Amino acid sequence: MRIYVAGHQGMVGSALVRQLQTQHYADEIVIRTRAELDLTQQADVNAFFLQERIDQVYLAAAKVGGIWANSTYPADFIYQNLIIECNVIQAAHQANIEKLLFLGSSCIYPRHAPQPICENALLTSSLEPTNESYAIAKIAGIKLCEGYNRQHGRDYRSVMPTNLYGPHDNFHPDNSHVIPALMRRFYDAVQSNAKEVLIWGSGTPKREFLHVDDMAAACVHVMNIDKQTYSAITQPMLSHINVGAGIDCSIAELAEILANVTGFTGQLTFDTSKPDGTPRKLLDISRLTALGWQAHIGLAEGLKETYAWFLENQLDYKQA
């Protein structure tokens, strides 16, 4: 089986490659760098799929970022994500590829969705304004998959992960998600003997976190569940499924864990002038559990492992 992983150099894509290699699902894993294949160029993507005889596609390529990045570059986030998913999904269909897994995000759900958030909450009320552009692009990806399933009988599935972290993340202190941004700030504070670490927001919002290796394992599991079993759980139209750990914690609690992991002993200061984002975001993972999968890496364990990886690779991020 030839499996194409789009976005293999990113955190999720690289974890998928590791997982596929470990589980021996692929006879050949097909990868291309951005320089080799620009997924925003439709003609290039079409030619790639028609030439490569791919059997399965994991669509992990995306433009991603935290609250600051989403708020600052909304046009980039909606345009680049829309064009990548449109090009890849359409090209996969034209090349007669039956199986594709689209990776979305839990930010697709309404800002004030009932907790824990079930898949049926999609499009029931307004989105979180700080990442609306990214969320709309990901919702479009789900509907693209559903459309090809309904109109053409494809088996294109979508998974919506909770907040992910792990090796190969973006550790920019401002332009990244909460765990890598805080981890970088704590590291810098320890190196400079700073007396405090500044944390955006009030610290009260609650978030669910999942190690990227758990996410990759869940993706491979969901991709390879037989169609009848999957459709029985996700009707109609082989729709999306949540992937998470099933537990959450406050940002303040996360900061305490990170302080312990990094050895920071100073003060934690919360900048309430910065936005909190969604008050709480915990996913209902009952569909995933019904398909026989659950997370295995605890938060404290996963953060220790991620920080160890960061320390080994931090020179790569010194100027990030």
Order of alpha helices (4+ residues) and beta strands (2+ residues): beta-alpha-beta-alpha-beta-alpha-alpha-beta-alpha-beta-beta-alpha-beta-beta-beta-alpha-alpha-beta-beta-alpha-beta-beta-alpha-alpha
